Amino acid sequence: MGDVISTNLDEGKREMITARTRAIMKEFGTIYEQQYAVALFNSVRYELEGGGTPQTQLLHRKDPLKNKSIFSGGLFQYLEESKKWRSRFLYVGDTYNIGLYESKAAHERGLQSKGIIKCAGYRALTSMEEYLGLLNNSPSDAKAKAGTAPFLKCPTQYPLILWHPYARHHYFCVMTEKEQNKWHAVFQDCVRHTNNGLSEECKVSTPAFTDALRLYRQAKGHYGTWDMMCGNPPQILASLVMETLHPELQTMIVPRLKGKLQQKQRDWMLISDAVYKQVLSQTQTRYDALVQACEVERPRLDAALRTDMDQIITSKEHVTGKIRALVLPRAEQLLRSNVQPYIHSILEALMEPTSRGFSEVRDILFRELVDVTKNTVNDGSKEKLGEQMEKISMLAFHPVKMQGCYEKMEMLNLEGLQQRFDISSPSVFIQRAQILMRQQMDNAVHTFEQLVRQSAEEHSGEDLCKTLQRSQDRVLKKYDYDSSSVRKKFFREALLQIIIPYMLKQLSPSCSADLPRFKELIFEDFSRFILVENTFEEVVLQSVTKDIMMAVKEAAVQRRHNLYRDSMVLTNSDPNLHLLGDDTIDWAGQFGGVKGERQGGEAGNRRRKQIVSMIHLEGMPPLPYESCLEVPGVDNIPEENEGHDVAAEKPESPKPEPEEHGTLKTNPGSPDSIDQIRHLINPVEEVVVPTSEEDGSQLTNGVLPLEQGDDVQHITTVTETMPRQSPTKGLSVTDETSDLSVTGQSSDTDLLEDQQTISAIESAIQQIVNAVQEDSDGEFPQISSNSSPNHHDDSGFQSPANENVEEGEPQPITVDTEQVMLTMVEGVKMPVC
């Protein structure tokens, strides 16, 4: 391998690479210094004038991944050096870089990793056909013909490949399709996170970098989105250099490679990786020096801005007016003829998959919160509460659970619009929307945690149940508001990213010759803060902003895709909520947490920090290659219900795990399942069916109508009526609401022999019925058994409750039906509601 690189990358070629990198970085650095002063001006002006966006309803966590790890497990990796497949242990930390270890034991002992994969710019593939297609699309002579065997032979049918246009490729494989799907979700999550490498907290350096990069590429004739805007600034700059350098080196080197086609492909990838590493090293050094020089200059620029801010603003407005008079007529004509007819088409293409993805986030959040409430109430202890809260604490960063939301956005299709508006790929918009989904999920979970912790110390039992339900209802309502706001902002930004480059490309040839004369209108002292090129782009942006705002507003007014109007929002409706903390809560430390976390030692701490764990746990038989299939897939968050097809599961209400304290397990295949237990109970007249799903797994689905910021009234539920007559062998249990009839013979006669137990059951049932009759004055409202979590309407204030419930009407009291039956058979224990 070393001979191939040294032979084809001699000293002359390496000097050429260095010279090309230096030239591009020098040109980019000049633009960056100009844009840094402009970005500082905008930042200081924003600070002095005071403006801002509407306050979000959900809380935001500062550092959600602090002391956390994401994923770990074993699979096979192909080693280029030995050309063999070897077992490897992969560890994904909070940076989302993939660490490669010899074994799990090597990782636990803290040994040095065999390598680290920085996933920015990569693509996760699951088939050799897709991989070969990408190889053949490269502009080189080393292309395989149709039907040609690949240079790499995978030992299983389930490969996993990390492909990069310039850097080294990585090859893995697993034994089953289930493992492949899990690892593919993990790799995609790593790529998605590391691609989002520009911090939004940097109010000066980030906009300076993005504007400088955009202006540099526009000067080279490249308008529109760019697929390699991935990673941190040095990685992006390395891709900028390789964009022109890579094709030139291919033309020079590939024809001289020797060997068969497969060997040529392998050798060229090794050479390309060596070039990319050299370029990345140089861009890292030069970018750090560039940023340091600008930071040294910043205090002087800041002082000048604060002294002359009013005069600078006046001068800029004067120049803007002159440029607007020149550009606006041409921009409006272009807008009417070539842009306005397509705005609604672009918006509709964006709204459909994005809204489906955010809706899926809400559904997953609803199911998880219902499970937390049910499992906590069934146990009634604060230790159980800590365990359940620890499970969902990092739900947003669970790659497998969030994969369903991300897949909705993958359906974005801009075909037909890409060529017209010079969109290279929709991947930029897809990944941005997926990042927003994850942020909203984490904000919702964090808000729920803060609300629960606020009152968990003072409540237990029935009060704890009310607290959890109130917190759940408030969080869902706030999520609906923030979801609409975030999506509308995303739609506006996406439309601008699509339309503005197209308009600039059309207007620049006719306007660029006239722009230099406007520099004479700018005072020399202000020339660093007012640039004619930036002002020209601002005028073009203002010309199209009104049409974009109107298109998004029209979609909200028409209640399309669950958007609502801004006029319906009260931004300060719940000011006390923002007084709560913004740090991650240690539920294990405060309330006991997961049992496995009580064990001491380093291994226990690692399991506690793991969001999704595939590490082999103590007490389990050894694994052949530390596969992720045979070990528990999740340490804190259940990935899926084992034994059921994930696609066939009902999305509204997954069943909770069987309880350990005083609850009978209800595995469908066991003789103690809930259907068979029902055969031991005689039917009587039905009152109300409490469950909102067919399996009765949800505690409650309806809630009282809410007003923004108001406390949610606690909703209790009415149980499905228990039998009053003595049990018989042949019986029929009828659900009037769902028309479900179950008839059978009792196979467990031991429960019928104890007449005292039967009498106690009847007495307990009678107490429940009497209590229900007193609360509802003898009237039992009918509740549909097919209700599902309602979504937020355009007003921004819809509760998940039934809208037809009038204020003052008696509300239904419900109890978990299956839990009542189970606890009665177990020992006539009354459920905690």
ChimeraX attribute file (.defattr): number of C-alpha atoms within 10 A of each C-alpha:
attribute: neighborCount
match mode: 1-to-1
recipient: residues
	/A:1	11
	/A:2	9
	/A:3	8
	/A:4	14
	/A:5	17
	/A:6	12
	/A:7	11
	/A:8	19
	/A:9	19
	/A:10	10
	/A:11	11
	/A:12	9
	/A:13	14
	/A:14	15
	/A:15	12
	/A:16	12
	/A:17	22
	/A:18	16
	/A:19	12
	/A:20	17
	/A:21	23
	/A:22	17
	/A:23	12
	/A:24	15
	/A:25	22
	/A:26	15
	/A:27	11
	/A:28	20
	/A:29	21
	/A:30	13
	/A:31	18
	/A:32	26
	/A:33	20
	/A:34	19
	/A:35	27
	/A:36	25
	/A:37	25
	/A:38	21
	/A:39	21
	/A:40	21
	/A:41	24
	/A:42	17
	/A:43	15
	/A:44	17
	/A:45	17
	/A:46	12
	/A:47	11
	/A:48	11
	/A:49	8
	/A:50	8
	/A:51	9
	/A:52	8
	/A:53	6
	/A:54	12
	/A:55	14
	/A:56	19
	/A:57	28
	/A:58	28
	/A:59	24
	/A:60	20
	/A:61	17
	/A:62	11
	/A:63	10
	/A:64	20
	/A:65	17
	/A:66	12
	/A:67	12
	/A:68	19
	/A:69	22
	/A:70	23
	/A:71	26
	/A:72	24
	/A:73	24
	/A:74	26
	/A:75	22
	/A:76	24
	/A:77	23
	/A:78	19
	/A:79	13
	/A:80	14
	/A:81	8
	/A:82	8
	/A:83	9
	/A:84	11
	/A:85	18
	/A:86	14
	/A:87	19
	/A:88	23
	/A:89	25
	/A:90	26
	/A:91	24
	/A:92	23
	/A:93	19
	/A:94	16
	/A:95	15
	/A:96	23
	/A:97	19
	/A:98	21
	/A:99	20
	/A:100	21
	/A:101	23
	/A:102	18
	/A:103	18
	/A:104	19
	/A:105	11
	/A:106	13
	/A:107	17
	/A:108	12
	/A:109	9
	/A:110	9
	/A:111	12
	/A:112	12
	/A:113	17
	/A:114	11
	/A:115	12
	/A:116	14
	/A:117	17
	/A:118	17
	/A:119	25
	/A:120	24
	/A:121	23
	/A:122	27
	/A:123	17
	/A:124	22
	/A:125	18
	/A:126	19
	/A:127	13
	/A:128	18
	/A:129	11
	/A:130	11
	/A:131	18
	/A:132	17
	/A:133	13
	/A:134	13
	/A:135	18
	/A:136	16
	/A:137	9
	/A:138	13
	/A:139	13
	/A:140	19
	/A:141	15
	/A:142	21
	/A:143	18
	/A:144	17
	/A:145	9
	/A:146	9
	/A:147	6
	/A:148	11
	/A:149	11
	/A:150	15
	/A:151	15
	/A:152	12
	/A:153	12
	/A:154	18
	/A:155	13
	/A:156	12
	/A:157	15
	/A:158	19
	/A:159	23
	/A:160	26
	/A:161	22
	/A:162	22
	/A:163	20
	/A:164	18
	/A:165	21
	/A:166	22
	/A:167	19
	/A:168	18
	/A:169	18
	/A:170	17
	/A:171	18
	/A:172	24
	/A:173	23
	/A:174	25
	/A:175	17
	/A:176	15
	/A:177	13
	/A:178	13
	/A:179	19
	/A:180	22
	/A:181	17
	/A:182	18
	/A:183	25
	/A:184	22
	/A:185	21
	/A:186	23
	/A:187	26
	/A:188	19
	/A:189	26
	/A:190	26
	/A:191	24
	/A:192	24
	/A:193	20
	/A:194	20
	/A:195	24
	/A:196	17
	/A:197	16
	/A:198	18
	/A:199	11
	/A:200	11
	/A:201	8
	/A:202	10
	/A:203	14
	/A:204	19
	/A:205	21
	/A:206	17
	/A:207	22
	/A:208	21
	/A:209	22
	/A:210	16
	/A:211	18
	/A:212	21
	/A:213	22
	/A:214	17
	/A:215	20
	/A:216	20
	/A:217	15
	/A:218	15
	/A:219	10
	/A:220	9
	/A:221	10
	/A:222	15
	/A:223	22
	/A:224	23
	/A:225	20
	/A:226	16
	/A:227	13
	/A:228	19
	/A:229	22
	/A:230	24
	/A:231	22
	/A:232	16
	/A:233	20
	/A:234	19
	/A:235	23
	/A:236	21
	/A:237	26
	/A:238	23
	/A:239	25
	/A:240	21
	/A:241	22
	/A:242	23
	/A:243	14
	/A:244	11
	/A:245	18
	/A:246	18
	/A:247	13
	/A:248	13
	/A:249	20
	/A:250	19
	/A:251	13
	/A:252	12
	/A:253	15
	/A:254	18
	/A:255	12
	/A:256	11
	/A:257	17
	/A:258	11
	/A:259	10
	/A:260	10
	/A:261	18
	/A:262	16
	/A:263	13
	/A:264	20
	/A:265	22
	/A:266	16
	/A:267	19
	/A:268	21
	/A:269	18
	/A:270	21
	/A:271	25
	/A:272	21
	/A:273	18
	/A:274	18
	/A:275	23
	/A:276	24
	/A:277	15
	/A:278	16
	/A:279	26
	/A:280	21
	/A:281	13
	/A:282	19
	/A:283	26
	/A:284	17
	/A:285	11
	/A:286	18
	/A:287	18
	/A:288	12
	/A:289	13
	/A:290	18
	/A:291	17
	/A:292	12
	/A:293	12
	/A:294	17
	/A:295	14
	/A:296	10
	/A:297	13
	/A:298	15
	/A:299	11
	/A:300	10
	/A:301	17
	/A:302	15
	/A:303	11
	/A:304	14
	/A:305	21
	/A:306	14
	/A:307	10
	/A:308	12
	/A:309	17
	/A:310	12
	/A:311	13
	/A:312	21
	/A:313	15
	/A:314	11
	/A:315	16
	/A:316	21
	/A:317	14
	/A:318	13
	/A:319	20
	/A:320	20
	/A:321	12
	/A:322	12
	/A:323	20
	/A:324	19
	/A:325	11
	/A:326	16
	/A:327	21
	/A:328	16
	/A:329	12
	/A:330	16
	/A:331	21
	/A:332	15
	/A:333	11
	/A:334	15
	/A:335	18
	/A:336	11
	/A:337	10
	/A:338	14
	/A:339	20
	/A:340	17
	/A:341	11
	/A:342	12
	/A:343	17
	/A:344	18
	/A:345	12
	/A:346	18
	/A:347	18
	/A:348	15
	/A:349	16
	/A:350	25
	/A:351	22
	/A:352	17
	/A:353	23
	/A:354	27
	/A:355	21
	/A:356	18
	/A:357	24
	/A:358	28
	/A:359	21
	/A:360	20
	/A:361	23
	/A:362	23
	/A:363	20
	/A:364	22
	/A:365	23
	/A:366	21
	/A:367	19
	/A:368	23
	/A:369	22
	/A:370	24
	/A:371	22
	/A:372	22
	/A:373	23
	/A:374	25
	/A:375	19
	/A:376	24
	/A:377	25
	/A:378	22
	/A:379	19
	/A:380	19
	/A:381	14
	/A:382	21
	/A:383	19
	/A:384	21
	/A:385	27
	/A:386	23
	/A:387	22
	/A:388	25
	/A:389	29
	/A:390	24
	/A:391	21
	/A:392	24
	/A:393	22
	/A:394	23
	/A:395	24
	/A:396	23
	/A:397	22
	/A:398	22
	/A:399	24
	/A:400	22
	/A:401	20
	/A:402	23
	/A:403	18
	/A:404	15
	/A:405	24
	/A:406	28
	/A:407	16
	/A:408	20
	/A:409	26
	/A:410	18
	/A:411	17
	/A:412	18
	/A:413	17
	/A:414	15
	/A:415	12
	/A:416	8
	/A:417	15
	/A:418	15
	/A:419	10
	/A:420	13
	/A:421	21
	/A:422	17
	/A:423	23
	/A:424	14
	/A:425	16
	/A:426	19
	/A:427	16
	/A:428	18
	/A:429	21
	/A:430	22
	/A:431	20
	/A:432	16
	/A:433	26
	/A:434	25
	/A:435	16
	/A:436	16
	/A:437	27
	/A:438	20
	/A:439	16
	/A:440	23
	/A:441	24
	/A:442	24
	/A:443	25
	/A:444	26
	/A:445	29
	/A:446	28
	/A:447	28
	/A:448	25
	/A:449	22
	/A:450	20
	/A:451	20
	/A:452	20
	/A:453	18
	/A:454	12
	/A:455	15
	/A:456	18
	/A:457	12
	/A:458	9
	/A:459	13
	/A:460	16
	/A:461	16
	/A:462	14
	/A:463	17
	/A:464	24
	/A:465	23
	/A:466	21
	/A:467	22
	/A:468	26
	/A:469	26
	/A:470	21
	/A:471	21
	/A:472	26
	/A:473	27
	/A:474	26
	/A:475	26
	/A:476	27
	/A:477	25
	/A:478	25
	/A:479	27
	/A:480	26
	/A:481	26
	/A:482	20
	/A:483	27
	/A:484	24
	/A:485	18
	/A:486	16
	/A:487	21
	/A:488	22
	/A:489	13
	/A:490	19
	/A:491	23
	/A:492	16
	/A:493	14
	/A:494	18
	/A:495	20
	/A:496	16
	/A:497	16
	/A:498	21
	/A:499	25
	/A:500	22
	/A:501	23
	/A:502	19
	/A:503	21
	/A:504	19
	/A:505	17
	/A:506	14
	/A:507	16
	/A:508	15
	/A:509	9
	/A:510	11
	/A:511	16
	/A:512	11
	/A:513	9
	/A:514	12
	/A:515	16
	/A:516	11
	/A:517	9
	/A:518	14
	/A:519	15
	/A:520	10
	/A:521	13
	/A:522	19
	/A:523	14
	/A:524	11
	/A:525	11
	/A:526	18
	/A:527	18
	/A:528	17
	/A:529	22
	/A:530	26
	/A:531	19
	/A:532	19
	/A:533	13
	/A:534	14
	/A:535	19
	/A:536	22
	/A:537	17
	/A:538	15
	/A:539	20
	/A:540	22
	/A:541	18
	/A:542	13
	/A:543	19
	/A:544	21
	/A:545	16
	/A:546	10
	/A:547	16
	/A:548	21
	/A:549	15
	/A:550	11
	/A:551	17
	/A:552	24
	/A:553	17
	/A:554	16
	/A:555	20
	/A:556	20
	/A:557	14
	/A:558	13
	/A:559	15
	/A:560	17
	/A:561	19
	/A:562	19
	/A:563	28
	/A:564	27
	/A:565	20
	/A:566	19
	/A:567	8
	/A:568	12
	/A:569	16
	/A:570	15
	/A:571	14
	/A:572	14
	/A:573	14
	/A:574	16
	/A:575	11
	/A:576	9
	/A:577	15
	/A:578	16
	/A:579	9
	/A:580	13
	/A:581	15
	/A:582	17
	/A:583	14
	/A:584	17
	/A:585	17
	/A:586	14
	/A:587	21
	/A:588	20
	/A:589	12
	/A:590	13
	/A:591	19
	/A:592	18
	/A:593	23
	/A:594	24
	/A:595	12
	/A:596	14
	/A:597	19
	/A:598	14
	/A:599	12
	/A:600	9
	/A:601	9
	/A:602	11
	/A:603	14
	/A:604	14
	/A:605	14
	/A:606	17
	/A:607	22
	/A:608	24
	/A:609	18
	/A:610	24
	/A:611	29
	/A:612	30
	/A:613	25
	/A:614	24
	/A:615	25
	/A:616	21
	/A:617	15
	/A:618	8
	/A:619	6
	/A:620	9
	/A:621	10
	/A:622	12
	/A:623	13
	/A:624	9
	/A:625	16
	/A:626	21
	/A:627	22
	/A:628	26
	/A:629	19
	/A:630	15
	/A:631	19
	/A:632	16
	/A:633	23
	/A:634	21
	/A:635	21
	/A:636	25
	/A:637	21
	/A:638	18
	/A:639	18
	/A:640	15
	/A:641	13
	/A:642	8
	/A:643	6
	/A:644	9
	/A:645	9
	/A:646	12
	/A:647	7
	/A:648	7
	/A:649	13
	/A:650	12
	/A:651	14
	/A:652	18
	/A:653	24
	/A:654	19
	/A:655	17
	/A:656	17
	/A:657	13
	/A:658	12
	/A:659	14
	/A:660	10
	/A:661	8
	/A:662	13
	/A:663	18
	/A:664	18
	/A:665	15
	/A:666	19
	/A:667	12
	/A:668	11
	/A:669	7
	/A:670	10
	/A:671	13
	/A:672	16
	/A:673	15
	/A:674	19
	/A:675	16
	/A:676	20
	/A:677	18
	/A:678	22
	/A:679	23
	/A:680	26
	/A:681	25
	/A:682	18
	/A:683	20
	/A:684	14
	/A:685	13
	/A:686	17
	/A:687	21
	/A:688	23
	/A:689	24
	/A:690	28
	/A:691	27
	/A:692	22
	/A:693	21
	/A:694	14
	/A:695	15
	/A:696	18
	/A:697	22
	/A:698	25
	/A:699	25
	/A:700	26
	/A:701	23
	/A:702	22
	/A:703	21
	/A:704	21
	/A:705	19
	/A:706	18
	/A:707	15
	/A:708	20
	/A:709	17
	/A:710	10
	/A:711	12
	/A:712	21
	/A:713	15
	/A:714	18
	/A:715	20
	/A:716	22
	/A:717	23
	/A:718	25
	/A:719	24
	/A:720	22
	/A:721	20
	/A:722	24
	/A:723	19
	/A:724	19
	/A:725	13
	/A:726	15
	/A:727	17
	/A:728	14
	/A:729	17
	/A:730	12
	/A:731	18
	/A:732	18
	/A:733	20
	/A:734	16
	/A:735	19
	/A:736	15
	/A:737	15
	/A:738	13
	/A:739	8
	/A:740	10
	/A:741	10
	/A:742	14
	/A:743	15
	/A:744	15
	/A:745	13
	/A:746	19
	/A:747	13
	/A:748	15
	/A:749	10
	/A:750	7
	/A:751	15
	/A:752	17
	/A:753	10
	/A:754	10
	/A:755	11
	/A:756	10
	/A:757	16
	/A:758	21
	/A:759	14
	/A:760	14
	/A:761	23
	/A:762	18
	/A:763	13
	/A:764	17
	/A:765	20
	/A:766	16
	/A:767	12
	/A:768	15
	/A:769	17
	/A:770	11
	/A:771	14
	/A:772	21
	/A:773	14
	/A:774	10
	/A:775	14
	/A:776	15
	/A:777	10
	/A:778	12
	/A:779	13
	/A:780	18
	/A:781	14
	/A:782	13
	/A:783	18
	/A:784	15
	/A:785	20
	/A:786	11
	/A:787	16
	/A:788	18
	/A:789	19
	/A:790	15
	/A:791	17
	/A:792	23
	/A:793	19
	/A:794	22
	/A:795	18
	/A:796	25
	/A:797	20
	/A:798	22
	/A:799	26
	/A:800	22
	/A:801	17
	/A:802	15
	/A:803	12
	/A:804	7
	/A:805	13
	/A:806	11
	/A:807	9
	/A:808	6
	/A:809	8
	/A:810	14
	/A:811	20
	/A:812	21
	/A:813	21
	/A:814	21
	/A:815	21
	/A:816	25
	/A:817	23
	/A:818	20
	/A:819	21
	/A:820	21
	/A:821	23
	/A:822	23
	/A:823	17
	/A:824	21
	/A:825	18
	/A:826	13
	/A:827	13
	/A:828	19
	/A:829	16
	/A:830	14
	/A:831	19
	/A:832	16
	/A:833	21
